[in-house]
């Protein structure tokens, strides 16, 4: 069952976020800091109280198996861009022991449904090149519309 997360879910959500953080540290140790300090743990609070977005979790047999943090973005028109409204998947995580069991798909289905209900015409997310989840996102219908590139001097 996927549901909105509450502040009572904070420890379980952060346990999943820590798993993802460790993958990022392994994938790009030149960018991501090891550890999971109070500032990182408390960053989730704004999603749990639904300030500008929300957190959702999948719970099975009393255990949180996955979570997603979503920003709801309304950008006004600027001299360069038209106004844009979209949901942004800021973080998504599935417990290592529950992967490849449909948890991620159910979380994204929840995000898609919320976006439709709230009138967001699109959902965006970004993914690091080292992340194995890229093929999952493509299978879920996400397409590349922008790329970041780097050059080392």
Phi and psi in radians as a Rosetta constraint file:
Dihedral C 1 N 2 CA 2 C 2 CIRCULARHARMONIC -1.714 0.35
Dihedral N 2 CA 2 C 2 N 3 CIRCULARHARMONIC 2.364 0.35
Dihedral C 2 N 3 CA 3 C 3 CIRCULARHARMONIC -2.583 0.35
Dihedral N 3 CA 3 C 3 N 4 CIRCULARHARMONIC 2.875 0.35
Dihedral C 3 N 4 CA 4 C 4 CIRCULARHARMONIC -1.124 0.35
Dihedral N 4 CA 4 C 4 N 5 CIRCULARHARMONIC 2.447 0.35
Dihedral C 4 N 5 CA 5 C 5 CIRCULARHARMONIC -1.465 0.35
Dihedral N 5 CA 5 C 5 N 6 CIRCULARHARMONIC 2.730 0.35
Dihedral C 5 N 6 CA 6 C 6 CIRCULARHARMONIC -2.196 0.35
Dihedral N 6 CA 6 C 6 N 7 CIRCULARHARMONIC 3.042 0.35
Dihedral C 6 N 7 CA 7 C 7 CIRCULARHARMONIC -1.044 0.35
Dihedral N 7 CA 7 C 7 N 8 CIRCULARHARMONIC -0.452 0.35
Dihedral C 7 N 8 CA 8 C 8 CIRCULARHARMONIC -1.143 0.35
Dihedral N 8 CA 8 C 8 N 9 CIRCULARHARMONIC -0.358 0.35
Dihedral C 8 N 9 CA 9 C 9 CIRCULARHARMONIC -1.560 0.35
Dihedral N 9 CA 9 C 9 N 10 CIRCULARHARMONIC 0.003 0.35
Dihedral C 9 N 10 CA 10 C 10 CIRCULARHARMONIC -0.961 0.35
Dihedral N 10 CA 10 C 10 N 11 CIRCULARHARMONIC -0.824 0.35
Dihedral C 10 N 11 CA 11 C 11 CIRCULARHARMONIC -1.098 0.35
Dihedral N 11 CA 11 C 11 N 12 CIRCULARHARMONIC -0.759 0.35
Dihedral C 11 N 12 CA 12 C 12 CIRCULARHARMONIC -1.159 0.35
Dihedral N 12 CA 12 C 12 N 13 CIRCULARHARMONIC -0.715 0.35
Dihedral C 12 N 13 CA 13 C 13 CIRCULARHARMONIC -1.098 0.35
Dihedral N 13 CA 13 C 13 N 14 CIRCULARHARMONIC -0.782 0.35
Dihedral C 13 N 14 CA 14 C 14 CIRCULARHARMONIC -1.164 0.35
Dihedral N 14 CA 14 C 14 N 15 CIRCULARHARMONIC -0.533 0.35
Dihedral C 14 N 15 CA 15 C 15 CIRCULARHARMONIC -1.090 0.35
Dihedral N 15 CA 15 C 15 N 16 CIRCULARHARMONIC -0.678 0.35
Dihedral C 15 N 16 CA 16 C 16 CIRCULARHARMONIC -1.238 0.35
Dihedral N 16 CA 16 C 16 N 17 CIRCULARHARMONIC -0.722 0.35
Dihedral C 16 N 17 CA 17 C 17 CIRCULARHARMONIC -1.078 0.35
Dihedral N 17 CA 17 C 17 N 18 CIRCULARHARMONIC -0.634 0.35
Dihedral C 17 N 18 CA 18 C 18 CIRCULARHARMONIC -1.085 0.35
Dihedral N 18 CA 18 C 18 N 19 CIRCULARHARMONIC -0.713 0.35
Dihedral C 18 N 19 CA 19 C 19 CIRCULARHARMONIC -1.017 0.35
Dihedral N 19 CA 19 C 19 N 20 CIRCULARHARMONIC -0.779 0.35
Dihedral C 19 N 20 CA 20 C 20 CIRCULARHARMONIC -1.196 0.35
Dihedral N 20 CA 20 C 20 N 21 CIRCULARHARMONIC -0.705 0.35
Dihedral C 20 N 21 CA 21 C 21 CIRCULARHARMONIC -1.020 0.35
Dihedral N 21 CA 21 C 21 N 22 CIRCULARHARMONIC -0.742 0.35
Dihedral C 21 N 22 CA 22 C 22 CIRCULARHARMONIC -1.120 0.35
Dihedral N 22 CA 22 C 22 N 23 CIRCULARHARMONIC -0.633 0.35
Dihedral C 22 N 23 CA 23 C 23 CIRCULARHARMONIC -1.114 0.35
Dihedral N 23 CA 23 C 23 N 24 CIRCULARHARMONIC -0.687 0.35
Dihedral C 23 N 24 CA 24 C 24 CIRCULARHARMONIC -1.172 0.35
Dihedral N 24 CA 24 C 24 N 25 CIRCULARHARMONIC -0.727 0.35
Dihedral C 24 N 25 CA 25 C 25 CIRCULARHARMONIC -1.078 0.35
Dihedral N 25 CA 25 C 25 N 26 CIRCULARHARMONIC -0.718 0.35
Dihedral C 25 N 26 CA 26 C 26 CIRCULARHARMONIC -1.169 0.35
Dihedral N 26 CA 26 C 26 N 27 CIRCULARHARMONIC -0.693 0.35
Dihedral C 26 N 27 CA 27 C 27 CIRCULARHARMONIC -1.290 0.35
Dihedral N 27 CA 27 C 27 N 28 CIRCULARHARMONIC -0.650 0.35
Dihedral C 27 N 28 CA 28 C 28 CIRCULARHARMONIC -2.469 0.35
Dihedral N 28 CA 28 C 28 N 29 CIRCULARHARMONIC 1.252 0.35
Dihedral C 28 N 29 CA 29 C 29 CIRCULARHARMONIC -1.141 0.35
Dihedral N 29 CA 29 C 29 N 30 CIRCULARHARMONIC -0.231 0.35
Dihedral C 29 N 30 CA 30 C 30 CIRCULARHARMONIC -1.378 0.35
Dihedral N 30 CA 30 C 30 N 31 CIRCULARHARMONIC -0.230 0.35
Dihedral C 30 N 31 CA 31 C 31 CIRCULARHARMONIC -2.015 0.35
Dihedral N 31 CA 31 C 31 N 32 CIRCULARHARMONIC -0.824 0.35
Dihedral C 31 N 32 CA 32 C 32 CIRCULARHARMONIC -1.644 0.35
Dihedral N 32 CA 32 C 32 N 33 CIRCULARHARMONIC 2.361 0.35
Dihedral C 32 N 33 CA 33 C 33 CIRCULARHARMONIC -1.473 0.35
Dihedral N 33 CA 33 C 33 N 34 CIRCULARHARMONIC 2.442 0.35
Dihedral C 33 N 34 CA 34 C 34 CIRCULARHARMONIC -1.255 0.35
Dihedral N 34 CA 34 C 34 N 35 CIRCULARHARMONIC 2.778 0.35
Dihedral C 34 N 35 CA 35 C 35 CIRCULARHARMONIC 1.703 0.35
Dihedral N 35 CA 35 C 35 N 36 CIRCULARHARMONIC 2.999 0.35
Dihedral C 35 N 36 CA 36 C 36 CIRCULARHARMONIC -2.617 0.35
Dihedral N 36 CA 36 C 36 N 37 CIRCULARHARMONIC 1.353 0.35
Dihedral C 36 N 37 CA 37 C 37 CIRCULARHARMONIC -1.367 0.35
Dihedral N 37 CA 37 C 37 N 38 CIRCULARHARMONIC 3.133 0.35
Dihedral C 37 N 38 CA 38 C 38 CIRCULARHARMONIC -1.031 0.35
Dihedral N 38 CA 38 C 38 N 39 CIRCULARHARMONIC -0.655 0.35
Dihedral C 38 N 39 CA 39 C 39 CIRCULARHARMONIC -1.103 0.35
Dihedral N 39 CA 39 C 39 N 40 CIRCULARHARMONIC -0.703 0.35
Dihedral C 39 N 40 CA 40 C 40 CIRCULARHARMONIC -1.220 0.35
Dihedral N 40 CA 40 C 40 N 41 CIRCULARHARMONIC -0.766 0.35
Dihedral C 40 N 41 CA 41 C 41 CIRCULARHARMONIC -1.065 0.35
Dihedral N 41 CA 41 C 41 N 42 CIRCULARHARMONIC -0.702 0.35
Dihedral C 41 N 42 CA 42 C 42 CIRCULARHARMONIC -1.408 0.35
Dihedral N 42 CA 42 C 42 N 43 CIRCULARHARMONIC -0.262 0.35
Dihedral C 42 N 43 CA 43 C 43 CIRCULARHARMONIC -0.999 0.35
Dihedral N 43 CA 43 C 43 N 44 CIRCULARHARMONIC -0.526 0.35
Dihedral C 43 N 44 CA 44 C 44 CIRCULARHARMONIC -1.224 0.35
Dihedral N 44 CA 44 C 44 N 45 CIRCULARHARMONIC -0.316 0.35
Dihedral C 44 N 45 CA 45 C 45 CIRCULARHARMONIC -0.977 0.35
Dihedral N 45 CA 45 C 45 N 46 CIRCULARHARMONIC -0.731 0.35
Dihedral C 45 N 46 CA 46 C 46 CIRCULARHARMONIC -1.114 0.35
Dihedral N 46 CA 46 C 46 N 47 CIRCULARHARMONIC -0.505 0.35
Dihedral C 46 N 47 CA 47 C 47 CIRCULARHARMONIC -1.327 0.35
Dihedral N 47 CA 47 C 47 N 48 CIRCULARHARMONIC -0.644 0.35
Dihedral C 47 N 48 CA 48 C 48 CIRCULARHARMONIC -1.218 0.35
Dihedral N 48 CA 48 C 48 N 49 CIRCULARHARMONIC -0.472 0.35
Dihedral C 48 N 49 CA 49 C 49 CIRCULARHARMONIC -1.734 0.35
Dihedral N 49 CA 49 C 49 N 50 CIRCULARHARMONIC 0.130 0.35
Dihedral C 49 N 50 CA 50 C 50 CIRCULARHARMONIC 1.028 0.35
Dihedral N 50 CA 50 C 50 N 51 CIRCULARHARMONIC 0.892 0.35
Dihedral C 50 N 51 CA 51 C 51 CIRCULARHARMONIC -1.774 0.35
Dihedral N 51 CA 51 C 51 N 52 CIRCULARHARMONIC 1.703 0.35
Dihedral C 51 N 52 CA 52 C 52 CIRCULARHARMONIC 1.405 0.35
Dihedral N 52 CA 52 C 52 N 53 CIRCULARHARMONIC 0.204 0.35
Dihedral C 52 N 53 CA 53 C 53 CIRCULARHARMONIC 2.980 0.35
Dihedral N 53 CA 53 C 53 N 54 CIRCULARHARMONIC -2.731 0.35
Dihedral C 53 N 54 CA 54 C 54 CIRCULARHARMONIC -2.823 0.35
Dihedral N 54 CA 54 C 54 N 55 CIRCULARHARMONIC 2.890 0.35
Dihedral C 54 N 55 CA 55 C 55 CIRCULARHARMONIC -2.041 0.35
Dihedral N 55 CA 55 C 55 N 56 CIRCULARHARMONIC 2.495 0.35
Dihedral C 55 N 56 CA 56 C 56 CIRCULARHARMONIC -2.301 0.35
Dihedral N 56 CA 56 C 56 N 57 CIRCULARHARMONIC 2.650 0.35
Dihedral C 56 N 57 CA 57 C 57 CIRCULARHARMONIC -2.342 0.35
Dihedral N 57 CA 57 C 57 N 58 CIRCULARHARMONIC 2.681 0.35
Dihedral C 57 N 58 CA 58 C 58 CIRCULARHARMONIC -1.786 0.35
Dihedral N 58 CA 58 C 58 N 59 CIRCULARHARMONIC 2.301 0.35
Dihedral C 58 N 59 CA 59 C 59 CIRCULARHARMONIC -2.128 0.35
Dihedral N 59 CA 59 C 59 N 60 CIRCULARHARMONIC 2.275 0.35
Dihedral C 59 N 60 CA 60 C 60 CIRCULARHARMONIC -2.343 0.35
Dihedral N 60 CA 60 C 60 N 61 CIRCULARHARMONIC 2.159 0.35
Dihedral C 60 N 61 CA 61 C 61 CIRCULARHARMONIC 0.934 0.35
Dihedral N 61 CA 61 C 61 N 62 CIRCULARHARMONIC 0.699 0.35
Dihedral C 61 N 62 CA 62 C 62 CIRCULARHARMONIC 1.400 0.35
Dihedral N 62 CA 62 C 62 N 63 CIRCULARHARMONIC 0.040 0.35
Dihedral C 62 N 63 CA 63 C 63 CIRCULARHARMONIC -1.980 0.35
Dihedral N 63 CA 63 C 63 N 64 CIRCULARHARMONIC 2.360 0.35
Dihedral C 63 N 64 CA 64 C 64 CIRCULARHARMONIC -1.363 0.35
Dihedral N 64 CA 64 C 64 N 65 CIRCULARHARMONIC 2.045 0.35
Dihedral C 64 N 65 CA 65 C 65 CIRCULARHARMONIC -1.765 0.35
Dihedral N 65 CA 65 C 65 N 66 CIRCULARHARMONIC -0.291 0.35
Dihedral C 65 N 66 CA 66 C 66 CIRCULARHARMONIC -2.867 0.35
Dihedral N 66 CA 66 C 66 N 67 CIRCULARHARMONIC 2.805 0.35
Dihedral C 66 N 67 CA 67 C 67 CIRCULARHARMONIC -2.623 0.35
Dihedral N 67 CA 67 C 67 N 68 CIRCULARHARMONIC 2.748 0.35
Dihedral C 67 N 68 CA 68 C 68 CIRCULARHARMONIC -2.493 0.35
Dihedral N 68 CA 68 C 68 N 69 CIRCULARHARMONIC 2.433 0.35
Dihedral C 68 N 69 CA 69 C 69 CIRCULARHARMONIC -1.964 0.35
Dihedral N 69 CA 69 C 69 N 70 CIRCULARHARMONIC 2.271 0.35
Dihedral C 69 N 70 CA 70 C 70 CIRCULARHARMONIC -2.248 0.35
Dihedral N 70 CA 70 C 70 N 71 CIRCULARHARMONIC 2.260 0.35
Dihedral C 70 N 71 CA 71 C 71 CIRCULARHARMONIC -1.642 0.35
Dihedral N 71 CA 71 C 71 N 72 CIRCULARHARMONIC 2.405 0.35
Dihedral C 71 N 72 CA 72 C 72 CIRCULARHARMONIC -1.835 0.35
Dihedral N 72 CA 72 C 72 N 73 CIRCULARHARMONIC 1.970 0.35
Dihedral C 72 N 73 CA 73 C 73 CIRCULARHARMONIC -1.934 0.35
Dihedral N 73 CA 73 C 73 N 74 CIRCULARHARMONIC 2.263 0.35
Dihedral C 73 N 74 CA 74 C 74 CIRCULARHARMONIC -2.157 0.35
Dihedral N 74 CA 74 C 74 N 75 CIRCULARHARMONIC 1.810 0.35
Dihedral C 74 N 75 CA 75 C 75 CIRCULARHARMONIC -1.783 0.35
Dihedral N 75 CA 75 C 75 N 76 CIRCULARHARMONIC 2.213 0.35
Dihedral C 75 N 76 CA 76 C 76 CIRCULARHARMONIC -1.267 0.35
Dihedral N 76 CA 76 C 76 N 77 CIRCULARHARMONIC 2.858 0.35
Dihedral C 76 N 77 CA 77 C 77 CIRCULARHARMONIC -1.098 0.35
Dihedral N 77 CA 77 C 77 N 78 CIRCULARHARMONIC 2.548 0.35
Dihedral C 77 N 78 CA 78 C 78 CIRCULARHARMONIC -2.292 0.35
Dihedral N 78 CA 78 C 78 N 79 CIRCULARHARMONIC 3.049 0.35
Dihedral C 78 N 79 CA 79 C 79 CIRCULARHARMONIC -1.041 0.35
Dihedral N 79 CA 79 C 79 N 80 CIRCULARHARMONIC -0.406 0.35
Dihedral C 79 N 80 CA 80 C 80 CIRCULARHARMONIC -1.736 0.35
Dihedral N 80 CA 80 C 80 N 81 CIRCULARHARMONIC -0.513 0.35
Dihedral C 80 N 81 CA 81 C 81 CIRCULARHARMONIC -2.299 0.35
Dihedral N 81 CA 81 C 81 N 82 CIRCULARHARMONIC 2.638 0.35
Dihedral C 81 N 82 CA 82 C 82 CIRCULARHARMONIC -1.254 0.35
Dihedral N 82 CA 82 C 82 N 83 CIRCULARHARMONIC 2.825 0.35
Dihedral C 82 N 83 CA 83 C 83 CIRCULARHARMONIC -1.063 0.35
Dihedral N 83 CA 83 C 83 N 84 CIRCULARHARMONIC 2.521 0.35
Dihedral C 83 N 84 CA 84 C 84 CIRCULARHARMONIC -2.381 0.35
Dihedral N 84 CA 84 C 84 N 85 CIRCULARHARMONIC 2.431 0.35
Dihedral C 84 N 85 CA 85 C 85 CIRCULARHARMONIC -2.210 0.35
Dihedral N 85 CA 85 C 85 N 86 CIRCULARHARMONIC 2.186 0.35
Dihedral C 85 N 86 CA 86 C 86 CIRCULARHARMONIC -2.797 0.35
Dihedral N 86 CA 86 C 86 N 87 CIRCULARHARMONIC 2.786 0.35
Dihedral C 86 N 87 CA 87 C 87 CIRCULARHARMONIC -1.681 0.35
Dihedral N 87 CA 87 C 87 N 88 CIRCULARHARMONIC 2.390 0.35
Dihedral C 87 N 88 CA 88 C 88 CIRCULARHARMONIC -2.083 0.35
Dihedral N 88 CA 88 C 88 N 89 CIRCULARHARMONIC 2.087 0.35
Dihedral C 88 N 89 CA 89 C 89 CIRCULARHARMONIC -1.319 0.35
Dihedral N 89 CA 89 C 89 N 90 CIRCULARHARMONIC 1.823 0.35
Dihedral C 89 N 90 CA 90 C 90 CIRCULARHARMONIC -1.383 0.35
Dihedral N 90 CA 90 C 90 N 91 CIRCULARHARMONIC -0.718 0.35
Dihedral C 90 N 91 CA 91 C 91 CIRCULARHARMONIC -2.606 0.35
Dihedral N 91 CA 91 C 91 N 92 CIRCULARHARMONIC 2.500 0.35
Dihedral C 91 N 92 CA 92 C 92 CIRCULARHARMONIC -2.498 0.35
Dihedral N 92 CA 92 C 92 N 93 CIRCULARHARMONIC 2.449 0.35
Dihedral C 92 N 93 CA 93 C 93 CIRCULARHARMONIC -2.605 0.35
Dihedral N 93 CA 93 C 93 N 94 CIRCULARHARMONIC 2.468 0.35
Dihedral C 93 N 94 CA 94 C 94 CIRCULARHARMONIC -2.142 0.35
Dihedral N 94 CA 94 C 94 N 95 CIRCULARHARMONIC 2.337 0.35
Dihedral C 94 N 95 CA 95 C 95 CIRCULARHARMONIC -0.944 0.35
Dihedral N 95 CA 95 C 95 N 96 CIRCULARHARMONIC 2.417 0.35
Dihedral C 95 N 96 CA 96 C 96 CIRCULARHARMONIC -0.946 0.35
Dihedral N 96 CA 96 C 96 N 97 CIRCULARHARMONIC -0.611 0.35
Dihedral C 96 N 97 CA 97 C 97 CIRCULARHARMONIC -1.394 0.35
Dihedral N 97 CA 97 C 97 N 98 CIRCULARHARMONIC -0.065 0.35
Dihedral C 97 N 98 CA 98 C 98 CIRCULARHARMONIC -2.086 0.35
Dihedral N 98 CA 98 C 98 N 99 CIRCULARHARMONIC 0.142 0.35
Dihedral C 98 N 99 CA 99 C 99 CIRCULARHARMONIC -1.246 0.35
Dihedral N 99 CA 99 C 99 N 100 CIRCULARHARMONIC 2.697 0.35
Dihedral C 99 N 100 CA 100 C 100 CIRCULARHARMONIC 1.099 0.35
Dihedral N 100 CA 100 C 100 N 101 CIRCULARHARMONIC 0.561 0.35
Dihedral C 100 N 101 CA 101 C 101 CIRCULARHARMONIC -2.173 0.35
Dihedral N 101 CA 101 C 101 N 102 CIRCULARHARMONIC 0.230 0.35
Dihedral C 101 N 102 CA 102 C 102 CIRCULARHARMONIC 1.580 0.35
Dihedral N 102 CA 102 C 102 N 103 CIRCULARHARMONIC 0.029 0.35
Dihedral C 102 N 103 CA 103 C 103 CIRCULARHARMONIC -1.092 0.35
Dihedral N 103 CA 103 C 103 N 104 CIRCULARHARMONIC -0.862 0.35
Dihedral C 103 N 104 CA 104 C 104 CIRCULARHARMONIC -1.041 0.35
Dihedral N 104 CA 104 C 104 N 105 CIRCULARHARMONIC -0.723 0.35
Dihedral C 104 N 105 CA 105 C 105 CIRCULARHARMONIC -1.091 0.35
Dihedral N 105 CA 105 C 105 N 106 CIRCULARHARMONIC -0.755 0.35
Dihedral C 105 N 106 CA 106 C 106 CIRCULARHARMONIC -1.155 0.35
Dihedral N 106 CA 106 C 106 N 107 CIRCULARHARMONIC -0.654 0.35
Dihedral C 106 N 107 CA 107 C 107 CIRCULARHARMONIC -1.096 0.35
Dihedral N 107 CA 107 C 107 N 108 CIRCULARHARMONIC -0.801 0.35
Dihedral C 107 N 108 CA 108 C 108 CIRCULARHARMONIC -1.182 0.35
Dihedral N 108 CA 108 C 108 N 109 CIRCULARHARMONIC -0.592 0.35
Dihedral C 108 N 109 CA 109 C 109 CIRCULARHARMONIC -1.063 0.35
Dihedral N 109 CA 109 C 109 N 110 CIRCULARHARMONIC -0.694 0.35
Dihedral C 109 N 110 CA 110 C 110 CIRCULARHARMONIC -1.100 0.35
Dihedral N 110 CA 110 C 110 N 111 CIRCULARHARMONIC -0.783 0.35
Dihedral C 110 N 111 CA 111 C 111 CIRCULARHARMONIC -1.083 0.35
Dihedral N 111 CA 111 C 111 N 112 CIRCULARHARMONIC -0.762 0.35
Dihedral C 111 N 112 CA 112 C 112 CIRCULARHARMONIC -1.068 0.35
Dihedral N 112 CA 112 C 112 N 113 CIRCULARHARMONIC -0.764 0.35
Dihedral C 112 N 113 CA 113 C 113 CIRCULARHARMONIC -1.122 0.35
Dihedral N 113 CA 113 C 113 N 114 CIRCULARHARMONIC -0.764 0.35
Dihedral C 113 N 114 CA 114 C 114 CIRCULARHARMONIC -1.067 0.35
Dihedral N 114 CA 114 C 114 N 115 CIRCULARHARMONIC -0.739 0.35
Dihedral C 114 N 115 CA 115 C 115 CIRCULARHARMONIC -1.073 0.35
Dihedral N 115 CA 115 C 115 N 116 CIRCULARHARMONIC -0.776 0.35
Dihedral C 115 N 116 CA 116 C 116 CIRCULARHARMONIC -1.081 0.35
Dihedral N 116 CA 116 C 116 N 117 CIRCULARHARMONIC -0.811 0.35
Dihedral C 116 N 117 CA 117 C 117 CIRCULARHARMONIC -1.101 0.35
Dihedral N 117 CA 117 C 117 N 118 CIRCULARHARMONIC -0.570 0.35
Dihedral C 117 N 118 CA 118 C 118 CIRCULARHARMONIC -1.648 0.35
Dihedral N 118 CA 118 C 118 N 119 CIRCULARHARMONIC 0.063 0.35
Dihedral C 118 N 119 CA 119 C 119 CIRCULARHARMONIC 1.346 0.35
Dihedral N 119 CA 119 C 119 N 120 CIRCULARHARMONIC 0.380 0.35
Dihedral C 119 N 120 CA 120 C 120 CIRCULARHARMONIC -1.444 0.35
Dihedral N 120 CA 120 C 120 N 121 CIRCULARHARMONIC 2.162 0.35
Dihedral C 120 N 121 CA 121 C 121 CIRCULARHARMONIC -1.352 0.35
Dihedral N 121 CA 121 C 121 N 122 CIRCULARHARMONIC -0.205 0.35
Dihedral C 121 N 122 CA 122 C 122 CIRCULARHARMONIC -2.685 0.35
Dihedral N 122 CA 122 C 122 N 123 CIRCULARHARMONIC 2.797 0.35
Dihedral C 122 N 123 CA 123 C 123 CIRCULARHARMONIC -2.150 0.35
Dihedral N 123 CA 123 C 123 N 124 CIRCULARHARMONIC 2.352 0.35
Dihedral C 123 N 124 CA 124 C 124 CIRCULARHARMONIC -2.091 0.35
Dihedral N 124 CA 124 C 124 N 125 CIRCULARHARMONIC 2.708 0.35
Dihedral C 124 N 125 CA 125 C 125 CIRCULARHARMONIC -2.693 0.35
Dihedral N 125 CA 125 C 125 N 126 CIRCULARHARMONIC 2.828 0.35
Dihedral C 125 N 126 CA 126 C 126 CIRCULARHARMONIC -2.211 0.35
Dihedral N 126 CA 126 C 126 N 127 CIRCULARHARMONIC 2.646 0.35
Dihedral C 126 N 127 CA 127 C 127 CIRCULARHARMONIC -2.472 0.35
Dihedral N 127 CA 127 C 127 N 128 CIRCULARHARMONIC 2.405 0.35
Dihedral C 127 N 128 CA 128 C 128 CIRCULARHARMONIC -1.293 0.35
Dihedral N 128 CA 128 C 128 N 129 CIRCULARHARMONIC 2.551 0.35
Dihedral C 128 N 129 CA 129 C 129 CIRCULARHARMONIC -1.010 0.35
Dihedral N 129 CA 129 C 129 N 130 CIRCULARHARMONIC -0.520 0.35
Dihedral C 129 N 130 CA 130 C 130 CIRCULARHARMONIC -1.374 0.35
Dihedral N 130 CA 130 C 130 N 131 CIRCULARHARMONIC -0.167 0.35
Dihedral C 130 N 131 CA 131 C 131 CIRCULARHARMONIC -1.399 0.35
Dihedral N 131 CA 131 C 131 N 132 CIRCULARHARMONIC 2.152 0.35
Dihedral C 131 N 132 CA 132 C 132 CIRCULARHARMONIC -1.140 0.35
Dihedral N 132 CA 132 C 132 N 133 CIRCULARHARMONIC -0.218 0.35
Dihedral C 132 N 133 CA 133 C 133 CIRCULARHARMONIC -1.282 0.35
Dihedral N 133 CA 133 C 133 N 134 CIRCULARHARMONIC -0.164 0.35
Dihedral C 133 N 134 CA 134 C 134 CIRCULARHARMONIC -0.929 0.35
Dihedral N 134 CA 134 C 134 N 135 CIRCULARHARMONIC -0.825 0.35
Dihedral C 134 N 135 CA 135 C 135 CIRCULARHARMONIC -1.152 0.35
Dihedral N 135 CA 135 C 135 N 136 CIRCULARHARMONIC -0.564 0.35
Dihedral C 135 N 136 CA 136 C 136 CIRCULARHARMONIC -1.097 0.35
Dihedral N 136 CA 136 C 136 N 137 CIRCULARHARMONIC -0.832 0.35
Dihedral C 136 N 137 CA 137 C 137 CIRCULARHARMONIC -1.073 0.35
Dihedral N 137 CA 137 C 137 N 138 CIRCULARHARMONIC -0.712 0.35
Dihedral C 137 N 138 CA 138 C 138 CIRCULARHARMONIC -1.097 0.35
Dihedral N 138 CA 138 C 138 N 139 CIRCULARHARMONIC -0.718 0.35
Dihedral C 138 N 139 CA 139 C 139 CIRCULARHARMONIC -1.125 0.35
Dihedral N 139 CA 139 C 139 N 140 CIRCULARHARMONIC -0.462 0.35
Dihedral C 139 N 140 CA 140 C 140 CIRCULARHARMONIC -1.483 0.35
Dihedral N 140 CA 140 C 140 N 141 CIRCULARHARMONIC 0.064 0.35
Dihedral C 140 N 141 CA 141 C 141 CIRCULARHARMONIC 1.711 0.35
Dihedral N 141 CA 141 C 141 N 142 CIRCULARHARMONIC 0.046 0.35
Dihedral C 141 N 142 CA 142 C 142 CIRCULARHARMONIC -1.355 0.35
Dihedral N 142 CA 142 C 142 N 143 CIRCULARHARMONIC 2.469 0.35
Dihedral C 142 N 143 CA 143 C 143 CIRCULARHARMONIC -2.195 0.35
Dihedral N 143 CA 143 C 143 N 144 CIRCULARHARMONIC 2.699 0.35
Dihedral C 143 N 144 CA 144 C 144 CIRCULARHARMONIC -1.368 0.35
Dihedral N 144 CA 144 C 144 N 145 CIRCULARHARMONIC 2.260 0.35
Dihedral C 144 N 145 CA 145 C 145 CIRCULARHARMONIC -2.189 0.35
Dihedral N 145 CA 145 C 145 N 146 CIRCULARHARMONIC -0.091 0.35
Dihedral C 145 N 146 CA 146 C 146 CIRCULARHARMONIC -2.721 0.35
Dihedral N 146 CA 146 C 146 N 147 CIRCULARHARMONIC 2.517 0.35
Dihedral C 146 N 147 CA 147 C 147 CIRCULARHARMONIC -2.264 0.35
Dihedral N 147 CA 147 C 147 N 148 CIRCULARHARMONIC 2.458 0.35
Dihedral C 147 N 148 CA 148 C 148 CIRCULARHARMONIC -1.764 0.35
Dihedral N 148 CA 148 C 148 N 149 CIRCULARHARMONIC 2.442 0.35
Dihedral C 148 N 149 CA 149 C 149 CIRCULARHARMONIC -2.288 0.35
Dihedral N 149 CA 149 C 149 N 150 CIRCULARHARMONIC 2.753 0.35
Dihedral C 149 N 150 CA 150 C 150 CIRCULARHARMONIC -2.387 0.35
Dihedral N 150 CA 150 C 150 N 151 CIRCULARHARMONIC 2.719 0.35
Dihedral C 150 N 151 CA 151 C 151 CIRCULARHARMONIC -2.417 0.35
Dihedral N 151 CA 151 C 151 N 152 CIRCULARHARMONIC 2.187 0.35
Dihedral C 151 N 152 CA 152 C 152 CIRCULARHARMONIC -1.637 0.35
Dihedral N 152 CA 152 C 152 N 153 CIRCULARHARMONIC 2.349 0.35
